[in-house]
Amino acid sequence: MTLRRFLPPIHIHPVLLVFIIISFLTGTFIELMIILGIVLIHELGHFMMASAFRWRIRGIILWVFGGVMDTDEHGTRPLHEEILVTIAGPLQHLFIYMLLLFLSGNQFAPSSMVEMAFFYNTVILLFNLLPIWPLDGGKLLFLIFSGLFPYRRAYHSILLFSLCLNVLLILLLLLAVPFTLSAFVLFSFLTMENRKSWKERYYVFIRFLLRRYQGEASIKRVHSIEVSCHSFLMDVFNHFRRDRKHTIYVTFPGNNRQAMDEMDCLHSYFHERYYQKPIGEIVRHVS
């Protein structure tokens, strides 16, 4: 085993470097290092679980508002794998609690530092479990939606839910609860991230389809889809689900049906480029 399997490349965002310099000048360096240490342990939890499933991982990125594990896996791994990888991060906070209890009991660290770490560990854990994309709570909610709905509908639903919740929390900060600038900045940042994700939703869905076309999708069972012969390929793809192989039944006038495999649909879209051709014509051409 290589060292990279246990310690991935860790990249520090340039803006975070600026904050580190500011922390030196303002006397908050220890506080910032405690926060970054907790975030790094959290992300290493994701990394270790993902490595156990042999995911393709570029590294861990630390930035001002937290961290992220940079991976090439996007909706192609089995649902249970993505759930385990997602919850592996929050579970690391339990390990941090045990470590802090050990340090406080043996007086290996100043009590003020241990109390500060307890506080930030709790805040980061609770914040990360909020059902807001792309926090772990939001990712778990998306994975639940993915098990219930087609992929595109699930992705749209989590983004809309997350965006509405962000706006609601910002309004609460402004109108109903004591205002804190840090919370306002965090939720404003998440709102901008949700808005950016919403703008890129089509490309995320195309990437999901392309990975299926390349044979990288996890398949556990067959799911049938019934569409009209006048439907387009994108209408069919809107019914695609994770962990499913799809058999498409094209209905013609007179209730005549003809079956088509999902790979034929994907090939017709990505290779033949039948973007605006009714699937009734495509299925006759394929057969």
N, C-alpha and C positions, 0 to 999 in steps of 0.2 A: 504494500500500500504506500502511496506517495503522501507527502506532507499536505498536499493540496486537498486530499480527501478529508483531512481533519481541520485544516485552516485555509479557507478560500482567499483569493485576492481581495483585499479590503481597500476600497477607494473612498477618499474624503472629498466631498464636494467643495469647490473653491470658496463658496460663500461661507461654509462651515469654518474654513481656515481663517477667514476674517473674524468670525465670532470667537474663535479660540484666541486670536491676538487681542481682541477687545476684552476677553475674560482675564487675560494677564494684566491688562491695564486697570481694570475695575475691581480686581481682587475676587473674582468669582470663578477662578480657574478650577478649583477643587469641585465646586458645585457642578460645573459643566462636565468635568471628567467623570463624575459619578453618573450623570445622566447618560453620557455616551457609553460608559461601561455597561449600564443596564440595557441600553438599546443594542449594543453589540452582542451581548449574551442572548438576548431575544432573537436576533437574526441568526445567530449560530444554531439556535434550536431549529429554525426552519431549514438551515443548510444541512445539518446532520441527518434530519429525517429525509430530506430530498436526496441526499447522497446515498442513503440506504436503498432508495428506489431507483438509483442510477439516473437521476435527472441531469439534464445538461444545464450547468450553472456557470455563469460568467464570473460571479463574485458578489460581494456585499458592498453596497454604497451607503455611506453615512453622510447625512446632510442635516440642515438646520432643524427640520421638523421630524427627525427620526432616522430610520434606515429602511433599506429594502434589499431583498435578495434578488439579484438580476438573473433571470432564468429564461431559457428558450421554450419552456413548456407553457403552452397557452391553450387550455381546454382539450388537450390530446391525451392526458393521462387518466387512468381510472378515477372515478369520483372519490372512492375511499382513500386513494393516495393523496389527492389534493386536500381532503379534509384532514388527514393526519399531518401533512406538511403544514397546514395552516394553524392547527391547534398546538403544534410543537413549539411555536414561538411563545404564546402565553404561558405554556407549562413551565418555561424556564424561570418565570417569576417565582414559582414555588421553590425552585432550587435556590434562587437569590434570597428568599425569605429564610430558608434554613441556614444558608451561609451567614446571613446577618445575625441570626439568633446565636450561632456558634461564636461569632466575633464578639457579640455583646456579652456573652456568658464567660468568655475567657479574657476579656479586656485586651484584645489584640489591636483594637482601633479605638480612637476617641469616641465617647458616647455621643457627642454632638454629630460626628460624621455618620455614625451608624443610624441615628435617628433621621438624619437627612436622607440617607439611602433608603430607609424604610418608607419615608414619605414619597419620594420620587418613584420608587418601585411600585407602590400602590397606585399613584396617579397615572403612571405610564400604562400599567396593566388595565385599569378601568377605562382609560381613554381609548386604548387599542381595541377593546371589546365593544365599543360603540358600533351599531349596525350602519356604519358609514363607509362607503367605498373611497379609497382602497385600504382601509384599516382591516385588521384580521376579522373583526366582527362583521364588517361589510362583506368580506370574502366568504365567510361562513354562510351568511344569509344568501349570497349569490349561489353557492354550492347547493343549498337547500332548494332554491328556485330552479336550479339546473336539473335536480332530480324530479321536479314536478312539471316543469314546462319545457318547451323547445328552447334551444340554446339562445336564439336571438331574442325571444320574449323574456327569458330570464335575465339576460344582460341589460336589456332596456329597463326592465322592472327595477333592478337594483340601483341603476343610475338615477332613475326618477325618484325612487324612494329616498335614496341618499341625498339627492339635491334638495328635496323638500325638507328633510330632517335638518340639514345644514342651515337652511334659511330660517327654520323655526327656532333653532338654537341661537342663531345670531339675534333674532328678534327678542328672545328671552333675555339675552345678555344686555340688550339695549333698553328694554322696557320693564322687565319683571324682576330680575335678580341683580345683585351688585356687579357692576361692570368691572371686568379685568381685561387689560389690554392683551395679555398673552393668549387668553382663550379666544378673544375676538380675532386676533391674527391667525390662530390655528384653524378656526372654523371658516374664516374667509379664504384661507389657503386651500382647505379641503373643498370649498365651494368652487373655486377656480379649477381644481383638479377634476371635479365632477363635470364641470362645463367642458373642459378639454376632452375628457373621456367620451362625453356625449357627442361631440363633434367628430370623434374618431371611431364611433360605434360601427359604422359600415365597414371600415378597414379591419376592425377586430373580427367581425363576422366573416369577412372574406378570408382572413388568415385561418380561422377555424375550419372553413370549407376546404381551403388549400391543403391543410394538414391531413384532412380526411382523404383527399384525392391522392396525396403522396403515401397513403397507407400508414400514417402514424397515429391514427385514432384507436382508442381502446374499444373493443366490441365485446359485449356480454350477451346480448339477446337481440332478436329481430323485432322491429316495429314497423307495421304497415302504415302507409299513407295513401289516402284516396283523394285524387284531384280531378278536376274537369280537364277535358282535352284542350280547352281554351286557355288553361293556365300557362304561365311562363315558368322557366326553371327557378327563378328566385322565389316564386310563390311556393314551389316544392321545398326549397331549401329552408324556408321559414318554419317548416315543420320538423326539421332535423333535431334530434336529441343526442345528448352525450351518451356514450357507452351503448349505443344502439346501431345496428345495421338496418337500413331501411329498404323495404320493398315498396315500390310506388305503383299503385294501381290507377291507371288512366281510364277515366270513364268517358265513353263516347255516346252520342245520341242513341236511344233505344236500350240504354243500360248495358251496352257492351263494354267489357273491361279488358285491358291489356296490361300485363305486368312489365315493369322496367326496374332494373337494378340501380341502386344509388350511384354506383361507379360509372354507369353509362350516363347518368345525369351530370355528374361532375365532369366527366370527360367532354360531354357536349358543351358544357359551359366554359371550361378552362382551355380546352384544345380546339374545339370546333367554333367556339365563341358564338353560340346560338343564344344571344342575350334577349332578343325580342321575337324569338320563334316559338309558337305554341308547342307545348309538350306533345300534343296529339300528332303533329307532324314529325317531331323528333323520334317518338317511339316507333312509328312506322318505318322511319329511315333506319333506325338501329336494328329492328327485327328483320 
